[in-house]
Structure formats: C-alpha cells, structure tokens
Amino acid sequence: MSVFLPILKKNGFLDLIHMTVCNVGSRKLGDYDDYASQGWGLFAPELTIYGFDADEEACEVANADLETRQIDWKEVHIPLALGKAEEERTLYVTKAPMCSSLYSPNEAYLSRFSGLPELVNLDFSCQVETNTLDDFCELEEINEINFLQIDVQGADLDVLEGSSKILDSISAIQIEVEFSHLYIDQPLFADVDTFLRKQGFTLFDISTSYRVRSSSPIRSNVRLGQLLWGDAFYFRDPIQSKSQNPEQILKLACIADVLSFPDYALELLEYLTLNYGKDPKYNLSKVIIEGLSQFPELVNQGLSSLPIVSRIQEFLVDLDELSSLTSQLPIQNNTLPPLSVFHSEDYLRHNHRRLEHLVSLNINISRSHVLEVGAGIGDHSEFFIDRDCSIVITEGRPENVEVLRSRYPRLDVRHLDMENPLLDPNELFDIVYCYGLLYHLNKPLEAIEFMSKHTKNLLLLETCVSFGDEEAINFVKENENYPSQATSGYGCRPTRSWIYNQLKQHFEFVYMPITQPNHEQFPLDWQLGNIHEAIFARSVFIASRDKIENAILIEGIPMKQTRH
C-alpha cells in the first residue's frame, strides 16, 4: 500500500505530472492484474496505460471491461505480439493460455516438477507476426514510458531488445525472469540482468516462485523447493546521474511508492526537496512529514528528532510548521489509548532487548527499594517485582497512571511530573530506575539532580542520545498529545559526554557498559554516526555511590561497544 501517493494526490502534486505505463503480457486474470486496483488509479486522469497481448480475445475482454467501468484515465489493450524485431515467429500456446510463449515449453524438464506440466505443456502452435515496442511508440508518437512491466514467459529479453530507443525514457521495470530453462533456449535471469545493468538499471528485489520435485513424496520444512522464476524489480538511480530531470525524479518516487519501496520513494522525495525545493512543485517537505506521521512508532519517538526531518526543516514555511503538522495527527487530545502505543510490536521488542541487557550486567538488584520514574504503563515494573523488590512506580501522564493503578492495584503508584518533580526529600531509594525518560524532558539537568537526591546506591539510566564528543543538550520538539512523548511538548537528545559529566557532579562513580542491548537503536561504533541507520541512538549509564567491581562496566565513555 502506498505511503506518499495519496498525500501527493491530496496536495495537488499528481496534477502536475502525467504517468505512462506499459504492460507487455497484459492478460487480466484477476484484480491483481488491474492497475487501478493496485494504486495506479490515483494518477487519474493524468494516467495512460498501454497493454499488449498476443491473445486478441483477451484484449477484447479487457477493453470491453474498461468501457463498462467508464474509467477516467486512458487505457487500451492492443492485440500485438511484441518481440525483438518485426518478423514471423512461432507462438507456442500452452494448456494454460497465460503460459504461452515465443519459446517452446521444455516439457521433459517441466515434468520433473509438481504442478507445471498441466499448465505449461504445449496445446498447439501457430505463426504470428511480432513487432517491437520501439516501432509501436514511433508509430503512435509516444515519446515517454515511465513504468514498464513485462511478463511473456521466457521472451522478456526479446521485448527489451526491441525497446532500445524508448528504454531511455523508462524509470522502472518489473519483469518476469526464469532461473532454469522452462522454455527451450530461453534467456535466463543472468541474461536479463546483464542487459538491464548495461542500460543503467539497478536490481532492487525479486519476488520468487519455487516448485518441488513431482517424483518426491517428501519435502523440506526449511526449503520451498527449487527456485524457478520470479518477478524482478529494477529502478534507475537519478541521484547518481549527471543529467537530472526533477519531474522524472518525482515520477520515479511515485512508482517506487506504488511498488512498495517507500524507503526509496522517501529518499527521492527528500532529494527533490533539498535540491529543487525552491520551486514549490518540488518542495515535498509537508508530504514527507505527513507520510512519516502515519507510523505511530515514529510519532512516538518524536518526528522532529528524525535526521531526515532536521534536513528538510528549512523548506517548511516556518519553524512552527512541523509542530502544526504533527499536532494534526489522529492522536490529538490523548485519544490514542496508551496500551496501543506501549504494547505495539516495536515497543515490546525494544523493552525485551533492554531488560535482557540489564540482566547481563550482573548488577545485584534483588530485594532493593526502587523508585521507577517515567514508568509509562509499567512494562518494566514487573522486572523488579519478580526480583522481590519494593517499588514505587511513578509516571507523569494521568492517563498512564490510570493504567498503572489498574495493573498494579496493590502497589505504590504515584503521579510524578519529572518536569517539576515533588517528592519527600527524606525519601531515599536503593535504586532509581530511569529507562526511556530523560530524552522526553525539557529540564534534563534538573531531573538528574532530583534523581541523585533520592538515590541511596544506584541510578540506572537509559536514554536516547546524540552523536558527538561535545557537551550538548540538543532540545527537540515532541508531540505532547502522544501517550509516550514529552508532556511539555519539548524533549532533548543530549550527547553522551553531557550526560556522563552531569552524573559525575552527583555521583563519585559513573560507569558505562562495554556492551549494548541487541537492538539496532544501540550503536556499537560511536565514530560512525554518519552511517547509523536507526531512528535513534541510545546509551546506558550506571551511576553509583560505591565502586563497582564489574568487568562489563567501565569508567569513561567507550567509543566502541559489542552486543551482549
């Protein structure tokens, strides 16, 4: 499902482009063969689709269906066999017409696989005249095709070889490829791949199909059988190209989105914004923000903290626009239930990895008196309960406190706003536990001071941080209407140096582990911040009143760490 295309449509960007699609082997077997059902309909009325199939009857059925539907785009299916030249060829019509080919079925080989002979074995053959896509485009004065799909059962390379002129205009290709000779003397994947790479295309993915041996009564629980064919997806890379056309880049971003490559679509939309964004037609900053806002885990982590958002921020009309856009999400007024956030798959996985790591540090926690700050809905609280700890569970959001009291009716659950914390100054705890809170605070310095005043032995701290050796707090905007975000609307992403040195002002001993949780948000090499791919970078700190003899913990800030 497209991420950005509906937003581009809503904001009028699709009205500025015309999308031309060509489908060679366009027989429609179901809704999955109908372009409009696959998201392409959003380009209408600025959409033209040319379908080609050697089966005249299949083309007549497709055209009649389009007329009945009264479509608002141009689509026509042409009964023409496309190949590498204008010539007479033999068409081998198979038992299942969809498997018919300009190459003869390799029946001896097909018989070795389950389910193939009854589809691909020969029914009859006939002579047909083939033409090239180049000749058709020249005759019809078609100068551009944006997306080409080819599925002609082994003759796919023939079609490409007959498209050498129009191929220069094509940005993306979906093409069926075979890895074994299902048809006699047919070109295989390696041949197609070599051809397209020479034309400047890059392979992105292959959807694969397997078959097991027909003679075998057994099959693997691990392997699906032999890889026989698949659909290969190729894209051009305009970012590396010397000659660039912003309109073509926008079209390519749209195609990538339709074909379920949203990461590539996003990269192209950002590239357009940064390089051509002074032209309103290519300032896609709002589209990017709105697209990212569809992912609760990103909103939960704070859109403004994402590197891509920082890079495009200057293209927003003003600095308040990001806040305005994120506040328009369907989570305003705390309508999103806390459980739907804290018990999302990503959140639960992240919790598991952090607690696994905490166990690996071999810190004596059992039977301690614990203060947990920023508990959310208490998914970490059970860790201490299971270790016979007496625990005071605190949280700043009233709606989260309600969930906590429902989950732990017999425990001491309190509302504690860590932006302005109030606690009996004489109340001390063996351990203060602060995992995942500090970076949601607008006053991190005051929070560290407060926690230190109530720590008798240990402060366990985990937070998002920024790369860099300097001491910096790095304030960011967050969505205060989201159950796990900053209650003030502002958080921070301090550097490790800043946190470490602040802790040293309150604790004699400050440690960091030589290991990191087994999660992509915890970097291993802090000198490679420029290639860190995860949304966040996180670190763990242990502040102690007493010296800890532990080979996993070191005093100082490690530049390289390992997975525990």
N, C-alpha and C positions, 0 to 999 in steps of 0.2 A: 504494500500500500504506500502511495506517495506521501512524503512528508511535507515537501515545499510546494508542490504543484498547485494544490488548492489555494494556498496563500498567494502565490503568484497570480492565480486567476482572480482572486478576490480583489487584489490591489491593482489590477489592470495591466500587469506586465505581459500577460499572454496575448493581449490585444495588439501588441506591438510586433509580434513575430508570426510567421506562417510556418507550420510544421508539415513536412512532406515525408510520407512513409511508403516504403515499397516492400511488398511481401511476395516472394517468389516461392510458389508452392502453397497457394492461399486457400486450399480446400478447407472449409469450415466443418469441423467435427463436433464442436460444442462451444459454449460460451467462452472457454479459454482460448479459442481461436478468433474471437471477436475483439478487435482492437478497442472499440468503445467500452467494452466491459472490463478492459484491463487498465483503464485510466486515461487512455489517449483521447477520450471524448472531451476532456477538459479543454483541449485546444480548439474545439469547435467554436465558431465557424471557420477559424483560421487553420483548417486541417484538410489535407489531401492524402488519400490512401490509394495506391495502385496495387492491385492483386493480380498475380499471374498463375495460371494453372493449365496444364495440357488438357485437362478434362473439361470440355466445353459445357457439359451438363452441370458440373459443379459450379462453374462460373455463372451460368444462367440462374441457378438456385440462389446463389449469393446475391446477385444483382436484384432478383425479384424480392428477396427478403429486405434488402435496403430500401427499395421503393415502397414496400408496405409500411416500413417503420418511419418513413418520411424524415430521414436524418437531416441534420442541419450542417453537415460537412460534405465534402466531395469524396466519394468512394466508388471505385469501379473495379470490377474483376474481369480480366482480359484473358480469353482462351488462347494462350500463346505459350509454346514450349521454349523456354529460354536456355541458351547454351553458350558455347564459346565462339560460335560462328554461325553464319547463315548457311545451313546445309541440311541434307536429309539424314535423319538418324532413326534408329530403331527404338521404339518405345516399348519396354517390357512391362506389360500390365500384369500385376500380381493378384493373388486371390483376394487380398485386401487392397482395394484400389489406392489407398493412401500410401502404400509401399511401392508403387510403380516407379520405374526408373529408366534412365537412358543407358543404364548398365544392367547386364543380365544377372539375375539372382544367382548367388553361389550356393546352389541347393545342397551339394554334398557337405559343405561346411555348415549351412543352416540346420541341417538335420541333426547335428550334434548338440543343439541347444533346445531347451524346453520352450514351447510356445511360439517358435519362429516359423517353422515350415508352413503352418496353416495360414500365416499372414503374408509371407514374403515369397513363397514358391510361385512359379510362373503360371498364369492363367492363359494368356495369349500375347502375341506381339503384333505390332503394326508400325508402319512407317509414318513419321511426322517431319514437318519442316521446323527446324529450330531457327531462332533469331537471337540477337544479342540485346542486352539491356541498353547498351550504348546506342544501337540503331533505333530502338524504340524511343529513347529520350530525344535523340536528334530529330526524329520524325514528328514527335509531339511537342518539340521546342521546350523540353524540360531541362532546365539548367542546374537544378539542385535537388538532391535527395538527402534528407537528414538522417534517416534511420533505415537500414536495410536488413530484412530478415530472409534467410534462405533455408528451405527445407525441401530438398529434391532428391533425397535418397541416393546419396553417393555421387551425384553430378553437381554438387555445390561448388567445387572449384571451377568447373566449366562455366558456371554463371559468373563467377568472379572474373575469370579471364575475359569474358565478353563484356565486362563493365569497367574497363581500364580508364576510360575518359570520365565517366560520371562518378567514379570512385573517389576522385579528388574532392568532391563536394560532400561526401558521406562522413559523418562524425562517429557513428556507432553501428556495429553489425552484430546480429545474433544469427549464428549459422550452425546447422547440424553437422557434426563430424563423426566419423567412424574410426575405430581403433583396430579393427580387423576387417578383412575383405568379405563383407556380407554380400557384396556385388562383385562380380569378376572384373579385375583390373581397375577398380575404382580408386581414386585418390584417397589417402587416409589423412588423419588429423595432422601429422607432421608436414604433409604437403600444403594443406590449407594454412597452417600456422606460419610456415616459411613465407608463403605468398603474402599474407596479410602483414607480417612484420616488415617485409620489404616495402610495403605501402604506407608504413608509418603507424600501424595499429598496435595496440598492446593488449595482450590477453588478460582479462580480469577474472573470469571464472568459467567453470564448466559444470553444467548440470548433467549428471551421469546416469546411464542405464546399464544394468547388469543382467546376465542370464546364467542359469546353472545348466549343467550337462543333462541332456534328456535321458541318458542311459543310467544315471546315478540315482540310487534310492536314498542317498544321504545328502545333506547339505550342511554347510558351516553355520554355527551360531555367531561367528565373527565376520566372515566374508560373505558378500552378497552374490558371489559368483564371478564370472569373467566380465571385465569392463568391455563393452562392445561399441556403444555410441553415446552421444550426448549433444547438448546444445552449448556452444562456446560463445562467450560474450567478449567482444573486442571494442575498445574505445580509442579515440585519438587523445593525445595529451597536449592541448594548446598551450599549457603553461611552459612547456619546453620548446615550443615552436617559435621561430623568429618572426614569422608573419602571423599576426593575430587579428581576429575579427571579433569584437565583443558580442555582436549579435549571434555569431556561431557558437561562442562560448556559452551564452545563455541557453541556446537551444540544446547544447550538449548537457548542460546541468539538468535541464528538464528531462531529457532522455534518461540520464543516469538515475534520476529520481523515480521515473516510471518503472524502470527495470530493477528497482530495489537495490540501488547502490547509493544510499543517502549520504554516505561519508564523502564520496567523490562529488556528488551534487553540492554538498556544503563547501568543499574545498574550492570548487569553481565559482560558487556564488560569492565567497569571500574574496577570491582573486579578482573577480569583476568589480566588487565594491572598492577594494584597495587601489586598483589600477585605473578604473574607469568611472569611479563613483561620483566624480564631479558632475557627470551627466546624470540627471535624475533617472534616465532609463536604465542605468546600471548601478544605482545606489540601492543595493539589496539588503541594507542593514536591518531594516524593520522585518523583512521576510525571514532573515536569519534568526533574529530574536524570537519571533513568533513561532518559527519552526522548532527551535530548541525548547521553547516553553511547553511543548506537547509532551515532554519527557519528565514525569514527576521527580525522578531521581536527580535530574539536573537542576530543576527548580529548588528541590530540597537542599541541594548543595550550594545554591546561590548562582544564578546566571551571571551576575556581574563579576564573579570570581573566575569565570572561564577565560582562558587566554584568548580565544577567538573573539569573545565579546570585548575584551580590552583593545584588541587590534582594530575593531571596526567602530569603536565608540565615537571617534571624531566625525563619522559620517551620519550619526544621529543628529537631528535638528538642534538639540541642546542636550546638556548633561542630565536633564531630568527625564529625557525621553525613555531611557532604559527603565527607570523606576516606574514610569507611567505604563509602559508596555507590560512589564511583569506583573503590575498590580491588576491588570485586566484579565488575568487568568481565572479559570473557573474554581479558584480556591479562595476567593475573597471572603472576608467576614468569617474566617475559620470554618467554612462549610465542609472542608475536606476532613473526614474523620481521622483522628490520629493513628488508629490501627492500620488504615490503608496506606499510610506513609511508613510507619515504623516496621510493619510486617510485610513490606514489599520484598520481593526475592533478593534484590541487590542489597537492601538494608540488612536482612537476616544473614546473608553470606558475609557481609562486612563484619557484623557482630561476631560471628563464629571465628573468623580469622583473627580478630583482635584478642578474643579471650583465649584462643589456643596459644597465642604468642605469650600472653600474660602468664599462663601456666608454665610455659617453657622457661621463664625467667627464674623459676625456683625461689620465689620470694615467699617467706612464711607469712601467710595471710590468715590461717585458721584461727577461729575464736577471737578475732580482733573486733574492736569497736570502730565502726566505719561510718563516715559521712560521705554519701554519694550526692554529688551536685550535678545538675543538668541530667537527671535520670531519664528524661523522655517519658516512656510508658513502662520503664522498669525491666527491660530485657537483659540488662547487666546485673540487676539486683539479685537475681537467683544465683549468680555465681558466688556471691558472698553468703547468701542464705544456706547454700549447700555446704559451706565450709564452717557452719556453726558460728557465724559472725552475728553480732548485734549491729543492726544497721539503721541509720536514719536516712530515709530516701527523700530527696528534695528535687523540686522542679519549678521552673519559673512560669510556665503556662498553665492557667487554671484548668483548661480542658484536658491537659495531660495529667494534672493532679487528680482529676476525677477518675481517670482510667487507673492510675496508680492505687487509689484508695479502693477501687473495685477489685483490683487484682490482689492487693495485699491488705485486707481489712484489719488484720491483727498487728500490723507493723506501724512504726512511727513514720508517717508520710506527711511532709510539710511543703507548703508553698514558700519557695525561696527565690527571689529575683536577684540573680547574680550581678545585675547592673547596679543594684542598690541593696546589697545583702544585709539582713538584720538577723543576728544570732546572739544568744547569750555569750558574752566574751569569756565566761568561765567554762564554757562547754568545749572540751577537747576530745579529739578522736585519735585512736591509734593510726588510722589510715584515712586520708581524704582522697576520694576517688573522683577524678575529673577526666573522663574519656569522652571526646567529641563535643566539648562545650566551649572551650576557650575561644575558638575562632568565630563563634557566634556572638561574641561580646564586643561592645563598643568601648568598654573600660577594662582591657585585659590586665593592665598593671595593677589596678585596684583589686581585681579578682584574685590575682596571685598573692597579693598582700593579705587579703581576707582569708584565703585558704591556709596560708602559712600560720596565721594566728591561731587557727583551730586544729593544727596538726601537731600531734604529740610525737609521732615517729616518722611516718612516710606520707609523701604526696605522690600519687600515681597519676601522671598527666599524659594524655594523648590528644593530639590536635592536628589540624591542617596547618601547614607552614608554607613559606615561600622559599625558593632557592636563593642563594646569595650569602656572602660572608659578612655583609654589613649588618648592623643592628637597625631593624626597621619593623614597624608595626603593620603598615600596609592596610589601611582601612578600606572596606568594600561595602557596597550596598547589598542588602539581602531583602527578601520578601517577608515582611513581618506578619503577613496573613497565613504563612505556611506553618504547620504544626511543629516542624523541627528547625525552623530558622530563627534568626535573631529577633527577639521581642521588640527591640528598639528600631529595627529596620536597618541596622548597621552592624557589621561584623569586622573581622580583621584576618589577615593572613601573615602573621609575624614570621620573621626569619628564625631559624634555629638559634642563632647567636643571641638574638634579643631575648628569647625565652630562657635560654641557659643562663645568661648573665642576670636576668631578673630573679631567677630561682636562687642564684648564688648569693644574692643580697639577703635572703631569708633563711637559707639552709647552708650548713657547713659543707655538706656533701651532695653533689649533684651528679647523677650518672645518666648515661645513655647506653642502650644495649648495642652489642655488635651485630645483633640480628634484627630482622624486620618481619612483621607478620606476612604470611603467604598471600598477599593481595597486591594487585597492581598499583594501588594508590600509595604504597610504601616503597619509595625508591631505594635502590641499592648503591648507586653511584651518584653522589651529590655534585659531581663535577659535570654531569651530563644533563643538566636541567633543560637545555635547549631541545633535547630529544625525548624528554619524559612525556609519554603519550596519554597517561591517565588524566582525568579531570582535576584531581587534587594530588598534592604531595603531603604525606603525613609522617609524623615522628612521635616517638615515645620518650618520655623523660621520667626519671625516678629521683625525687629529692628526699633526702634523709637527714635526720638529726644525728645519726650514728654512722660510722663507717661500715660499709657492706663488703664482705669478702665474697665475691661472686665473679667467676671468670667470664660471665656473659655481659657484665656491666663494667663500663669504663668511665673514668672521669674525663671530661672533654667531649668534643663534638667529632664523631667519626665521619670521614669523607666517603668511606666505602663500608657497606654492611652486607650481610648474607641473609638468606632465608633461614628461618629457624627449622 
